[in-house]
Structure formats: structure tokens, C-alpha cells
Amino acid sequence: MVQETDRFETFAGDGLHGEIARAHRPDDVVAEIRRLIDPASATATIHWGRNYLYTADMMTPDGVVPVVVKQFRNQGLRKKLDRRFRGSKATRSWRVAKELVRVGIETPEPIALVESDRLDGPSFFIARLLDNPREVRQFFRRLNNEPDPEAFPDVEPLDFLEQLGRHARGLHDAGIIYRDLSMGNVLAVSDGPDPDLSVVDFNRARIHQQPGVYR
């Protein structure tokens, strides 16, 4: 069963439900989603911990789209209550991603939200894989002369710090309180002295809010 909205479609079937970007809708949505959320589809592991983060290849009518799949576990009473009343972390990530896109702040293109029908079943947030992103933490590692920093665009430090500050201010001006804007969650996605910046990992963010004095 598929229902259409504006840029996204809802889907349900085989114990799953969620939303998917219409531009990347496979012919058999549920079958392709079921394949993607199987860790056997992973082409590489990004992180294995509280959540499982991996890359995969999504099959679409227009060809293969490289994606990142983030699996959230929902076991335990607290997580089940959170899921019922606030939405799972995947759902919260999905809401923020769509808001970031709406207000014009760069973030990997949101591809799909996947929820299990079971309250304690896993949930998944799927986004397009960026091409060769670099964490801003590497800029600070190089600035602090830490050993073996990874590659980062050749930026002028003060100019880049100003760019980073404008980017953070843009989030607040858009009514988004990030709550986890670590330097690993801001990515440089182009080379040169003025790289584009993209934000990731925003399940803790709050939207349609303005930071008060305390925040």
C-alpha cells in the first residue's frame, strides 16, 4: 500500500511502514526497503555501537543510489514509551531532515524512514551517501597540531571559523536547536578555501523553536 504526499510517499507492508522520497521510489518499495535494512546489504560499516550505521546501494528505476542506513534499536520500556509519545529516533531524524531541506540548510538528502510495526522493533533512517565528506573535527585537529589529522580542505582558519559560526547561527535563525552540534556532525563536502558544509546526526534536534538565554 502506497499513499502519495508532496515530495514523499508513505508505504506499509511486511511488518514495516514509513515514508520514501518519490524521486527514488523503487517499483517494489517494501521489497527494496526490506533488502536495504538487512545488514547483509551493507557495502561498508561506518559505526557499530548503540546504533548501527552502514552504507548500501539502493536500487531505483533510475539506477543505483548509494545510501547510508542508520538503524536505531527500540528495546526497553523507556525507548518504547519515547517511540509511542515522541516518535522513534529515526522518526525524529526524519522530521528534522525534511525541515533542514525546507529551509535550505545542507544535509544529506533524506531518502526513507522505516518503522517496524512492532513497538520494540528497530527503526531506520536512510539518506544519500555524500561523496568524500570530511569531518570538521579534522580542521581542529590540524589547527591544534595533533598527530595524523585526516585530509581537510585547505582553508584559512579565521575565515573558516567565521563560516562555521554563520552556519550555526543559520540553524538558530531557522528555528532549529541542534543540541548535538559536535564537530563530527558538521561535514565539509567540497574542496577549496570556502567548502560547503553539511550537517548530520540530528535526532536530538528540536525544530520550530528559538534558543532562549539558558540555551
C-alpha positions as CSV (number, residue, x, y, z in Angstrom):
1,M,0.0,0.0,0.0
2,V,1.5,3.4,-1.0
3,Q,0.0,6.8,-0.4
4,E,1.4,10.0,-2.1
5,T,2.2,13.3,-0.4
6,D,4.2,16.1,-2.0
7,R,7.8,15.1,-2.2
8,F,7.4,11.8,-0.2
9,E,5.1,8.8,-0.2
10,T,4.0,6.7,2.7
11,F,4.3,2.9,2.5
12,A,3.3,-0.1,4.5
13,G,3.6,-3.8,4.3
14,D,5.5,-6.9,5.5
15,G,5.6,-5.6,9.1
16,L,7.0,-2.2,8.1
17,H,5.7,1.3,7.4
18,G,7.2,4.7,6.7
19,E,8.0,7.3,4.1
20,I,10.2,7.3,1.0
21,A,11.3,10.1,-1.4
22,R,9.2,9.9,-4.5
23,A,12.2,10.7,-6.7
24,H,13.8,7.4,-5.7
25,R,10.7,5.1,-5.3
26,P,11.6,1.6,-6.3
27,D,9.0,-0.4,-8.3
28,D,8.5,-2.7,-5.2
29,V,9.0,-0.3,-2.3
30,V,8.6,-2.8,0.5
31,A,10.8,-5.5,-1.0
32,E,13.7,-3.0,-1.7
33,I,13.3,-1.4,1.8
34,R,13.3,-4.9,3.4
35,R,16.6,-5.6,1.5
36,L,18.2,-2.4,2.5
37,I,17.6,-2.7,6.2
38,D,19.1,-6.2,6.2
39,P,22.7,-5.7,7.4
40,A,23.7,-8.3,4.7
41,S,23.2,-5.5,2.2
42,A,25.9,-3.3,3.7
43,T,28.8,-2.3,1.5
44,A,30.8,-0.9,4.4
45,T,30.3,-0.4,8.1
46,I,30.6,3.2,9.3
47,H,29.8,2.7,13.0
48,W,28.9,-0.2,15.2
49,G,27.7,0.7,18.7
50,R,24.4,1.8,20.3
51,N,23.2,2.2,16.7
52,Y,24.4,0.5,13.5
53,L,25.5,2.8,10.7
54,Y,26.4,1.4,7.3
55,T,26.5,2.2,3.6
56,A,24.4,0.3,1.0
57,D,23.3,0.5,-2.7
58,M,19.7,1.3,-3.2
59,M,18.1,0.0,-6.4
60,T,15.8,2.7,-8.1
61,P,14.2,2.9,-11.5
62,D,17.0,5.4,-12.5
63,G,19.8,3.2,-11.3
64,V,21.8,2.6,-8.1
65,V,21.8,5.3,-5.4
66,P,24.5,5.0,-2.7
67,V,22.9,5.5,0.7
68,V,23.7,5.5,4.4
69,V,21.4,3.3,6.6
70,K,21.2,4.1,10.3
71,Q,19.5,1.5,12.5
72,F,18.0,2.5,15.9
73,R,17.1,0.0,18.5
74,N,13.8,0.5,20.4
75,Q,14.1,-2.1,23.1
76,G,13.4,-1.3,26.7
77,L,10.5,0.5,28.4
78,R,11.9,4.0,28.1
79,K,12.5,3.7,24.3
80,K,9.1,2.1,23.7
81,L,7.4,5.0,25.6
82,D,9.5,7.6,23.7
83,R,8.6,6.0,20.5
84,R,4.9,6.0,21.3
85,F,4.7,9.6,22.5
86,R,7.5,11.4,20.7
87,G,8.4,9.1,17.8
88,S,11.4,7.0,17.5
89,K,14.9,8.5,16.9
90,A,14.5,7.6,13.3
91,T,11.2,9.5,13.0
92,R,12.7,12.5,14.8
93,S,15.7,12.4,12.5
94,W,13.3,12.3,9.5
95,R,11.3,15.3,10.7
96,V,14.5,17.4,11.2
97,A,16.0,16.3,7.9
98,K,12.9,17.4,6.0
99,E,12.9,20.7,7.8
100,L,16.6,21.3,7.0
101,V,15.8,20.7,3.4
102,R,12.8,23.0,3.5
103,V,14.7,25.9,5.0
104,G,17.7,25.4,2.7
105,I,20.3,24.1,5.1
106,E,22.6,21.5,3.6
107,T,22.2,17.9,4.8
108,P,22.4,14.5,3.0
109,E,19.2,14.0,1.0
110,P,16.6,12.2,3.1
111,I,15.6,9.0,1.2
112,A,13.5,6.9,3.6
113,L,12.1,6.5,7.1
114,V,11.4,2.9,8.0
115,E,9.5,1.8,11.2
116,S,8.7,-1.6,12.4
117,D,5.0,-2.3,13.2
118,R,6.2,-3.8,16.5
119,L,6.7,-1.2,19.2
120,D,10.0,-2.7,20.2
121,G,11.2,-3.4,16.6
122,P,14.0,-1.4,15.1
123,S,13.6,1.8,13.1
124,F,15.8,3.1,10.3
125,F,16.8,6.5,8.8
126,I,18.1,6.3,5.2
127,A,19.9,9.2,3.5
128,R,22.0,9.7,0.4
129,L,25.7,8.9,0.8
130,L,27.8,12.1,0.5
131,D,30.8,12.0,-1.8
132,N,34.1,12.1,0.2
133,P,32.9,14.2,3.2
134,R,35.4,15.4,5.7
135,E,34.5,15.9,9.4
136,V,35.2,19.4,10.7
137,R,36.9,17.8,13.7
138,Q,39.8,17.2,11.3
139,F,40.2,21.0,10.8
140,F,40.5,21.5,14.6
141,R,43.0,18.5,14.8
142,R,45.2,20.2,12.2
143,L,44.8,23.6,13.9
144,N,45.9,22.1,17.2
145,N,48.8,20.3,15.6
146,E,47.5,16.9,16.7
147,P,49.2,13.9,15.2
148,D,48.0,12.4,11.9
149,P,44.9,14.6,11.1
150,E,42.9,13.3,8.2
151,A,42.6,15.3,5.0
152,F,40.6,18.5,5.1
153,P,40.2,21.4,2.6
154,D,42.9,24.0,2.6
155,V,41.0,26.8,4.4
156,E,42.2,30.0,6.1
157,P,41.5,29.3,9.8
158,L,39.8,32.6,10.7
159,D,37.7,32.7,7.6
160,F,36.6,29.1,8.1
161,L,35.7,29.8,11.8
162,E,33.6,32.7,10.7
163,Q,31.9,30.4,8.1
164,L,31.3,27.8,10.8
165,G,29.7,30.4,13.1
166,R,27.4,31.7,10.3
167,H,26.3,28.1,9.7
168,A,25.5,27.5,13.3
169,R,23.7,30.9,13.5
170,G,21.7,29.9,10.4
171,L,20.3,26.9,12.2
172,H,19.1,29.0,15.1
173,D,17.6,31.6,12.8
174,A,15.7,28.8,11.1
175,G,14.2,27.8,14.5
176,I,16.4,24.6,14.8
177,I,18.1,23.9,18.2
178,Y,20.5,21.2,17.3
179,R,21.6,20.0,20.8
180,D,24.4,17.9,19.4
181,L,26.4,20.1,17.1
182,S,29.7,18.4,17.6
183,M,32.5,18.8,15.1
184,G,31.9,15.3,14.0
185,N,28.4,16.2,12.9
186,V,29.4,19.0,10.6
187,L,30.9,17.9,7.3
188,A,32.9,19.7,4.6
189,V,31.6,18.3,1.3
190,S,33.7,20.2,-1.2
191,D,37.3,21.3,-1.6
192,G,38.7,24.7,-1.8
193,P,39.0,27.7,0.6
194,D,35.2,28.0,1.1
195,P,33.8,24.5,1.3
196,D,30.1,23.7,1.5
197,L,29.1,22.5,4.9
198,S,26.5,19.8,5.7
199,V,25.0,18.6,9.0
200,V,24.2,15.1,10.1
201,D,23.1,13.1,13.2
202,F,20.2,15.3,14.4
203,N,17.8,13.0,16.2
204,R,18.2,15.2,19.3
205,A,17.4,18.4,17.5
206,R,14.3,20.5,18.2
207,I,12.5,22.4,15.4
208,H,10.3,25.4,15.4
209,Q,12.0,26.8,18.5
210,Q,14.3,29.7,19.2
211,P,17.1,29.4,21.8
212,G,16.5,31.4,24.9
213,V,19.1,32.8,27.3
214,Y,19.6,29.4,29.0
215,R,20.1,27.5,25.8
